């Protein structure tokens, strides 16, 4: 079987942690070239991927006619131009989130991919988290009854600014709303579809910060409110998810273990227990069922980032459809744009028919 030859643009944290080691788990993919200009990145590449070529620029990947798939794991402002170049040179593309910095850019890439008959996939890998898969299963089980509220948080604690970090600068696509917001918005759209309206409060809270480091968004549905929040000043652990239904609640603390393992240099294909949460992180279901109060610890589903890349490979080979599509990612960017409009105008903004995949 001829493998799908992959070129990875960007070998910072995103490329090192979320892409290269995950792709290694998919038999149909072969990582053949990675851009790395820094000496430490080149040393790590030689150590962990000795058969992979090191490129000093993205141009080398675009010019290589043997590369089938380009993965873009760069700073956000380069997602659009690099994705466009890759598509123009006839290559399938995976783009780290956020997919683009604007809906206009997203629409252009989607049209170009369709014209070229190429795969264009956003890296919405948190759909493959153990916590989200558990929430999805709990909601689909119907045990909570009709869902009336969902709260989803993605918090961190860093009360200082990282020096020379582009995410800390006042640039297009910087700040935690563009960094973490796409995951929470994407999951909400997957669970509940198109909202009727949105209200957003986006703030800069840390001393000397230049870009958004706190967000609080409400998505309005007919009989449901979804609250999405993120902060850089959350020292005390907060619930990752809280779901309120007619029959009771489900609460989930803790973060899917895959990122921590990948940051330690672990490979998914070497760990038979990959993606399994520690039982101490299991969520709690507290409901009224058949007239009885029931409290139940719910074992978490198994997370698997390799499932994303397996789906991309299967789609390129004509055996599947994309689980995470460019059209869906474009709608996430639209919600982000409407959120900024809500912040600017200090009002609830109707979503109306501005989404195309939901």
FIFITI-197561 format. One record per residue (C-alpha): residue number from 0; chain; x, y, z. Coordinates in steps of 0.1 Angstrom, whole numbers, m for minus. Example, Ala and Ser with C-alpha at 12.3 -4.5 7.8 and 13.67 -1.06 7.14 Angstrom:
2
@num:0, chaine:A, px:123, py:m45, pz:78
@num:1, chaine:A, px:137, py:m11, pz:71
END
This chain:
358
@num:0, chaine:A, px:0, py:0, pz:0
@num:1, chaine:A, px:14, py:34, pz:m10
@num:2, chaine:A, px:14, py:56, pz:21
@num:3, chaine:A, px:1, py:92, pz:22
@num:4, chaine:A, px:32, py:113, pz:23
@num:5, chaine:A, px:29, py:142, pz:48
@num:6, chaine:A, px:47, py:175, pz:51
@num:7, chaine:A, px:44, py:193, pz:85
@num:8, chaine:A, px:48, py:231, pz:85
@num:9, chaine:A, px:57, py:242, pz:121
@num:10, chaine:A, px:75, py:223, pz:147
@num:11, chaine:A, px:68, py:244, pz:178
@num:12, chaine:A, px:45, py:231, pz:206
@num:13, chaine:A, px:16, py:224, pz:182
@num:14, chaine:A, px:37, py:204, pz:157
@num:15, chaine:A, px:58, py:186, pz:183
@num:16, chaine:A, px:29, py:177, pz:207
@num:17, chaine:A, px:m4, py:175, pz:187
@num:18, chaine:A, px:6, py:165, pz:152
@num:19, chaine:A, px:38, py:146, pz:146
@num:20, chaine:A, px:34, py:119, pz:174
@num:21, chaine:A, px:m3, py:115, pz:167
@num:22, chaine:A, px:2, py:110, pz:129
@num:23, chaine:A, px:27, py:83, pz:138
@num:24, chaine:A, px:m2, py:61, pz:150
@num:25, chaine:A, px:m19, py:60, pz:116
@num:26, chaine:A, px:m5, py:33, pz:93
@num:27, chaine:A, px:m16, py:50, pz:61
@num:28, chaine:A, px:4, py:82, pz:69
@num:29, chaine:A, px:42, py:88, pz:65
@num:30, chaine:A, px:57, py:120, pz:79
@num:31, chaine:A, px:84, py:127, pz:53
@num:32, chaine:A, px:93, py:164, pz:58
@num:33, chaine:A, px:90, py:190, pz:86
@num:34, chaine:A, px:100, py:227, pz:87
@num:35, chaine:A, px:124, py:234, pz:115
@num:36, chaine:A, px:147, py:264, pz:116
@num:37, chaine:A, px:157, py:264, pz:152
@num:38, chaine:A, px:186, py:242, pz:163
@num:39, chaine:A, px:167, py:226, pz:192
@num:40, chaine:A, px:138, py:217, pz:169
@num:41, chaine:A, px:162, py:201, pz:145
@num:42, chaine:A, px:178, py:181, pz:172
@num:43, chaine:A, px:144, py:169, pz:185
@num:44, chaine:A, px:134, py:159, pz:149
@num:45, chaine:A, px:165, py:139, pz:144
@num:46, chaine:A, px:161, py:121, pz:177
@num:47, chaine:A, px:124, py:113, pz:174
@num:48, chaine:A, px:119, py:111, pz:136
@num:49, chaine:A, px:153, py:101, pz:122
@num:50, chaine:A, px:139, py:93, pz:87
@num:51, chaine:A, px:121, py:126, pz:83
@num:52, chaine:A, px:136, py:153, pz:62
@num:53, chaine:A, px:142, py:187, pz:78
@num:54, chaine:A, px:131, py:217, pz:57
@num:55, chaine:A, px:141, py:253, pz:64
@num:56, chaine:A, px:111, py:268, pz:48
@num:57, chaine:A, px:75, py:260, pz:38
@num:58, chaine:A, px:84, py:265, pz:2
@num:59, chaine:A, px:103, py:233, pz:2
@num:60, chaine:A, px:72, py:214, pz:12
@num:61, chaine:A, px:50, py:232, pz:m14
@num:62, chaine:A, px:76, py:224, pz:m41
@num:63, chaine:A, px:78, py:187, pz:m32
@num:64, chaine:A, px:55, py:170, pz:m57
@num:65, chaine:A, px:57, py:137, pz:m38
@num:66, chaine:A, px:39, py:152, pz:m7
@num:67, chaine:A, px:2, py:144, pz:m6
@num:68, chaine:A, px:m9, py:161, pz:26
@num:69, chaine:A, px:3, py:193, pz:42
@num:70, chaine:A, px:m4, py:199, pz:80
@num:71, chaine:A, px:m2, py:236, pz:91
@num:72, chaine:A, px:8, py:240, pz:127
@num:73, chaine:A, px:20, py:276, pz:127
@num:74, chaine:A, px:10, py:308, pz:143
@num:75, chaine:A, px:m26, py:317, pz:135
@num:76, chaine:A, px:m19, py:345, pz:110
@num:77, chaine:A, px:m1, py:320, pz:87
@num:78, chaine:A, px:m30, py:294, pz:86
@num:79, chaine:A, px:m48, py:311, pz:56
@num:80, chaine:A, px:m18, py:319, pz:34
@num:81, chaine:A, px:m1, py:285, pz:39
@num:82, chaine:A, px:m34, py:266, pz:34
@num:83, chaine:A, px:m40, py:285, pz:2
@num:84, chaine:A, px:m5, py:278, pz:m11
@num:85, chaine:A, px:m9, py:241, pz:m3
@num:86, chaine:A, px:m42, py:238, pz:m21
@num:87, chaine:A, px:m29, py:257, pz:m51
@num:88, chaine:A, px:0, py:232, pz:m54
@num:89, chaine:A, px:m25, py:203, pz:m53
@num:90, chaine:A, px:m21, py:190, pz:m18
@num:91, chaine:A, px:m47, py:180, pz:8
@num:92, chaine:A, px:m46, py:201, pz:39
@num:93, chaine:A, px:m50, py:199, pz:77
@num:94, chaine:A, px:m51, py:233, pz:95
@num:95, chaine:A, px:m46, py:237, pz:132
@num:96, chaine:A, px:m74, py:257, pz:149
@num:97, chaine:A, px:m85, py:284, pz:146
@num:98, chaine:A, px:m91, py:274, pz:109
@num:99, chaine:A, px:m87, py:310, pz:98
@num:100, chaine:A, px:m89, py:344, pz:113
@num:101, chaine:A, px:m120, py:354, pz:93
@num:102, chaine:A, px:m150, py:340, pz:76
@num:103, chaine:A, px:m139, py:356, pz:44
@num:104, chaine:A, px:m106, py:336, pz:44
@num:105, chaine:A, px:m125, py:304, pz:53
@num:106, chaine:A, px:m149, py:308, pz:25
@num:107, chaine:A, px:m121, py:313, pz:0
@num:108, chaine:A, px:m102, py:282, pz:12
@num:109, chaine:A, px:m134, py:261, pz:11
@num:110, chaine:A, px:m141, py:272, pz:m25
@num:111, chaine:A, px:m105, py:265, pz:m36
@num:112, chaine:A, px:m105, py:230, pz:m20
@num:113, chaine:A, px:m138, py:222, pz:m38
@num:114, chaine:A, px:m124, py:235, pz:m71
@num:115, chaine:A, px:m93, py:214, pz:m67
@num:116, chaine:A, px:m112, py:184, pz:m54
@num:117, chaine:A, px:m89, py:183, pz:m23
@num:118, chaine:A, px:m95, py:175, pz:14
@num:119, chaine:A, px:m94, py:205, pz:37
@num:120, chaine:A, px:m98, py:196, pz:74
@num:121, chaine:A, px:m96, py:217, pz:106
@num:122, chaine:A, px:m78, py:202, pz:135
@num:123, chaine:A, px:m107, py:202, pz:160
@num:124, chaine:A, px:m90, py:174, pz:180
@num:125, chaine:A, px:m109, py:181, pz:212
@num:126, chaine:A, px:m139, py:162, pz:197
@num:127, chaine:A, px:m117, py:132, pz:204
@num:128, chaine:A, px:m112, py:140, pz:241
@num:129, chaine:A, px:m124, py:116, pz:268
@num:130, chaine:A, px:m143, py:143, pz:286
@num:131, chaine:A, px:m163, py:155, pz:255
@num:132, chaine:A, px:m170, py:120, pz:244
@num:133, chaine:A, px:m184, py:113, pz:279
@num:134, chaine:A, px:m206, py:144, pz:278
@num:135, chaine:A, px:m219, py:135, pz:243
@num:136, chaine:A, px:m228, py:100, pz:256
@num:137, chaine:A, px:m245, py:113, pz:287
@num:138, chaine:A, px:m267, py:137, pz:267
@num:139, chaine:A, px:m275, py:111, pz:241
@num:140, chaine:A, px:m285, py:86, pz:268
@num:141, chaine:A, px:m315, py:108, pz:277
@num:142, chaine:A, px:m310, py:102, pz:315
@num:143, chaine:A, px:m308, py:139, pz:322
@num:144, chaine:A, px:m340, py:145, pz:303
@num:145, chaine:A, px:m344, py:177, pz:283
@num:146, chaine:A, px:m311, py:198, pz:287
@num:147, chaine:A, px:m318, py:233, pz:298
@num:148, chaine:A, px:m282, py:246, pz:306
@num:149, chaine:A, px:m247, py:235, pz:297
@num:150, chaine:A, px:m216, py:252, pz:311
@num:151, chaine:A, px:m182, py:245, pz:295
@num:152, chaine:A, px:m150, py:260, pz:308
@num:153, chaine:A, px:m114, py:259, pz:296
@num:154, chaine:A, px:m93, py:276, pz:324
@num:155, chaine:A, px:m57, py:281, pz:331
@num:156, chaine:A, px:m36, py:300, pz:356
@num:157, chaine:A, px:m8, py:322, pz:343
@num:158, chaine:A, px:m8, py:356, pz:359
@num:159, chaine:A, px:22, py:368, pz:339
@num:160, chaine:A, px:29, py:373, pz:302
@num:161, chaine:A, px:51, py:349, pz:283
@num:162, chaine:A, px:80, py:369, pz:267
@num:163, chaine:A, px:81, py:368, pz:228
@num:164, chaine:A, px:49, py:348, pz:226
@num:165, chaine:A, px:28, py:357, pz:196
@num:166, chaine:A, px:m4, py:346, pz:214
@num:167, chaine:A, px:2, py:374, pz:239
@num:168, chaine:A, px:4, py:402, pz:213
@num:169, chaine:A, px:m24, py:422, pz:199
@num:170, chaine:A, px:m25, py:404, pz:166
@num:171, chaine:A, px:m53, py:390, pz:144
@num:172, chaine:A, px:m62, py:356, pz:159
@num:173, chaine:A, px:m43, py:360, pz:192
@num:174, chaine:A, px:m56, py:357, pz:227
@num:175, chaine:A, px:m74, py:328, pz:244
@num:176, chaine:A, px:m107, py:333, pz:227
@num:177, chaine:A, px:m92, py:324, pz:193
@num:178, chaine:A, px:m70, py:298, pz:210
@num:179, chaine:A, px:m95, py:279, pz:233
@num:180, chaine:A, px:m128, py:293, pz:221
@num:181, chaine:A, px:m129, py:273, pz:188
@num:182, chaine:A, px:m129, py:241, pz:207
@num:183, chaine:A, px:m158, py:250, pz:230
@num:184, chaine:A, px:m178, py:265, pz:202
@num:185, chaine:A, px:m172, py:235, pz:179
@num:186, chaine:A, px:m183, py:211, pz:206
@num:187, chaine:A, px:m215, py:232, pz:213
@num:188, chaine:A, px:m224, py:232, pz:176
@num:189, chaine:A, px:m218, py:194, pz:174
@num:190, chaine:A, px:m241, py:188, pz:204
@num:191, chaine:A, px:m269, py:213, pz:197
@num:192, chaine:A, px:m266, py:227, pz:162
@num:193, chaine:A, px:m271, py:264, pz:153
@num:194, chaine:A, px:m279, py:288, pz:181
@num:195, chaine:A, px:m305, py:315, pz:177
@num:196, chaine:A, px:m283, py:343, pz:192
@num:197, chaine:A, px:m251, py:350, pz:211
@num:198, chaine:A, px:m238, py:374, pz:237
@num:199, chaine:A, px:m202, py:377, pz:245
@num:200, chaine:A, px:m181, py:395, pz:272
@num:201, chaine:A, px:m144, py:395, pz:261
@num:202, chaine:A, px:m119, py:410, pz:285
@num:203, chaine:A, px:m82, py:418, pz:291
@num:204, chaine:A, px:m76, py:412, pz:328
@num:205, chaine:A, px:m39, py:406, pz:335
@num:206, chaine:A, px:m15, py:434, pz:342
@num:207, chaine:A, px:1, py:447, pz:309
@num:208, chaine:A, px:m18, py:421, pz:288
@num:209, chaine:A, px:m25, py:432, pz:252
@num:210, chaine:A, px:m51, py:407, pz:241
@num:211, chaine:A, px:m81, py:388, pz:253
@num:212, chaine:A, px:m74, py:366, pz:283
@num:213, chaine:A, px:m109, py:361, pz:296
@num:214, chaine:A, px:m141, py:352, pz:277
@num:215, chaine:A, px:m177, py:345, pz:287
@num:216, chaine:A, px:m201, py:337, pz:259
@num:217, chaine:A, px:m238, py:327, pz:261
@num:218, chaine:A, px:m253, py:308, pz:231
@num:219, chaine:A, px:m291, py:310, pz:231
@num:220, chaine:A, px:m313, py:282, pz:218
@num:221, chaine:A, px:m351, py:278, pz:221
@num:222, chaine:A, px:m352, py:261, pz:255
@num:223, chaine:A, px:m315, py:259, pz:262
@num:224, chaine:A, px:m286, py:282, pz:273
@num:225, chaine:A, px:m250, py:273, pz:267
@num:226, chaine:A, px:m223, py:292, pz:287
@num:227, chaine:A, px:m187, py:290, pz:274
@num:228, chaine:A, px:m160, py:305, pz:296
@num:229, chaine:A, px:m122, py:307, pz:297
@num:230, chaine:A, px:m98, py:324, pz:320
@num:231, chaine:A, px:m61, py:328, pz:325
@num:232, chaine:A, px:m65, py:335, pz:362
@num:233, chaine:A, px:m83, py:304, pz:374
@num:234, chaine:A, px:m60, py:290, pz:401
@num:235, chaine:A, px:m86, py:268, pz:417
@num:236, chaine:A, px:m99, py:239, pz:395
@num:237, chaine:A, px:m132, py:246, pz:380
@num:238, chaine:A, px:m157, py:221, pz:365
@num:239, chaine:A, px:m148, py:213, pz:329
@num:240, chaine:A, px:m185, py:207, pz:322
@num:241, chaine:A, px:m218, py:211, pz:341
@num:242, chaine:A, px:m250, py:200, pz:325
@num:243, chaine:A, px:m284, py:208, pz:339
@num:244, chaine:A, px:m314, py:187, pz:327
@num:245, chaine:A, px:m350, py:184, pz:338
@num:246, chaine:A, px:m340, py:151, pz:356
@num:247, chaine:A, px:m308, py:164, pz:373
@num:248, chaine:A, px:m272, py:172, pz:367
@num:249, chaine:A, px:m239, py:159, pz:354
@num:250, chaine:A, px:m206, py:174, pz:366
@num:251, chaine:A, px:m172, py:167, pz:352
@num:252, chaine:A, px:m138, py:179, pz:365
@num:253, chaine:A, px:m104, py:173, pz:350
@num:254, chaine:A, px:m88, py:174, pz:316
@num:255, chaine:A, px:m84, py:146, pz:291
@num:256, chaine:A, px:m49, py:130, pz:297
@num:257, chaine:A, px:m37, py:130, pz:261
@num:258, chaine:A, px:m21, py:164, pz:260
@num:259, chaine:A, px:m1, py:158, pz:291
@num:260, chaine:A, px:12, py:125, pz:278
@num:261, chaine:A, px:21, py:140, pz:245
@num:262, chaine:A, px:40, py:169, pz:262
@num:263, chaine:A, px:60, py:142, pz:281
@num:264, chaine:A, px:71, py:128, pz:247
@num:265, chaine:A, px:49, py:97, pz:248
@num:266, chaine:A, px:35, py:81, pz:216
@num:267, chaine:A, px:m1, py:69, pz:214
@num:268, chaine:A, px:9, py:38, pz:195
@num:269, chaine:A, px:32, py:26, pz:223
@num:270, chaine:A, px:6, py:28, pz:251
@num:271, chaine:A, px:m23, py:2, pz:251
@num:272, chaine:A, px:m41, py:24, pz:277
@num:273, chaine:A, px:m39, py:56, pz:257
@num:274, chaine:A, px:m67, py:80, pz:263
@num:275, chaine:A, px:m80, py:64, pz:295
@num:276, chaine:A, px:m88, py:88, pz:323
@num:277, chaine:A, px:m78, py:82, pz:359
@num:278, chaine:A, px:m110, py:72, pz:378
@num:279, chaine:A, px:m105, py:102, pz:401
@num:280, chaine:A, px:m115, py:123, pz:371
@num:281, chaine:A, px:m147, py:105, pz:363
@num:282, chaine:A, px:m179, py:127, pz:362
@num:283, chaine:A, px:m208, py:125, pz:386
@num:284, chaine:A, px:m245, py:120, pz:375
@num:285, chaine:A, px:m270, py:132, pz:401
@num:286, chaine:A, px:m306, py:126, pz:389
@num:287, chaine:A, px:m341, py:117, pz:398
@num:288, chaine:A, px:m350, py:85, pz:380
@num:289, chaine:A, px:m382, py:65, pz:384
@num:290, chaine:A, px:m390, py:85, pz:415
@num:291, chaine:A, px:m356, py:78, pz:432
@num:292, chaine:A, px:m326, py:100, pz:438
@num:293, chaine:A, px:m296, py:84, pz:421
@num:294, chaine:A, px:m260, py:95, pz:423
@num:295, chaine:A, px:m237, py:76, pz:400
@num:296, chaine:A, px:m200, py:80, pz:390
@num:297, chaine:A, px:m198, py:77, pz:352
@num:298, chaine:A, px:m166, py:61, pz:338
@num:299, chaine:A, px:m151, py:83, pz:311
@num:300, chaine:A, px:m151, py:73, pz:275
@num:301, chaine:A, px:m116, py:67, pz:259
@num:302, chaine:A, px:m101, py:97, pz:241
@num:303, chaine:A, px:m81, py:92, pz:209
@num:304, chaine:A, px:m65, py:120, pz:189
@num:305, chaine:A, px:m53, py:94, pz:164
@num:306, chaine:A, px:m89, py:89, pz:154
@num:307, chaine:A, px:m88, py:124, pz:138
@num:308, chaine:A, px:m59, py:115, pz:115
@num:309, chaine:A, px:m73, py:80, pz:108
@num:310, chaine:A, px:m104, py:97, pz:95
@num:311, chaine:A, px:m84, py:122, pz:74
@num:312, chaine:A, px:m64, py:93, pz:59
@num:313, chaine:A, px:m96, py:73, pz:52
@num:314, chaine:A, px:m112, py:104, pz:36
@num:315, chaine:A, px:m82, py:109, pz:13
@num:316, chaine:A, px:m84, py:73, pz:3
@num:317, chaine:A, px:m121, py:76, pz:m5
@num:318, chaine:A, px:m132, py:53, pz:24
@num:319, chaine:A, px:m149, py:79, pz:46
@num:320, chaine:A, px:m162, py:114, pz:49
@num:321, chaine:A, px:m145, py:140, pz:71
@num:322, chaine:A, px:m157, py:140, pz:107
@num:323, chaine:A, px:m145, py:176, pz:112
@num:324, chaine:A, px:m152, py:196, pz:80
@num:325, chaine:A, px:m140, py:229, pz:68
@num:326, chaine:A, px:m176, py:241, pz:66
@num:327, chaine:A, px:m181, py:233, pz:103
@num:328, chaine:A, px:m148, py:252, pz:111
@num:329, chaine:A, px:m160, py:281, pz:91
@num:330, chaine:A, px:m191, py:283, pz:112
@num:331, chaine:A, px:m170, py:283, pz:144
@num:332, chaine:A, px:m151, py:314, pz:130
@num:333, chaine:A, px:m185, py:330, pz:123
@num:334, chaine:A, px:m196, py:326, pz:159
@num:335, chaine:A, px:m163, py:341, pz:170
@num:336, chaine:A, px:m169, py:371, pz:147
@num:337, chaine:A, px:m204, py:375, pz:160
@num:338, chaine:A, px:m189, py:374, pz:195
@num:339, chaine:A, px:m166, py:403, pz:188
@num:340, chaine:A, px:m196, py:422, pz:174
@num:341, chaine:A, px:m215, py:415, pz:206
@num:342, chaine:A, px:m186, py:427, pz:227
@num:343, chaine:A, px:m183, py:459, pz:206
@num:344, chaine:A, px:m220, py:467, pz:206
@num:345, chaine:A, px:m228, py:453, pz:241
@num:346, chaine:A, px:m259, py:435, pz:229
@num:347, chaine:A, px:m272, py:400, pz:220
@num:348, chaine:A, px:m265, py:393, pz:183
@num:349, chaine:A, px:m289, py:371, pz:163
@num:350, chaine:A, px:m272, py:343, pz:144
@num:351, chaine:A, px:m300, py:339, pz:119
@num:352, chaine:A, px:m290, py:320, pz:87
@num:353, chaine:A, px:m253, py:330, pz:88
@num:354, chaine:A, px:m241, py:294, pz:94
@num:355, chaine:A, px:m238, py:270, pz:65
@num:356, chaine:A, px:m231, py:236, pz:80
@num:357, chaine:A, px:m257, py:236, pz:108
END
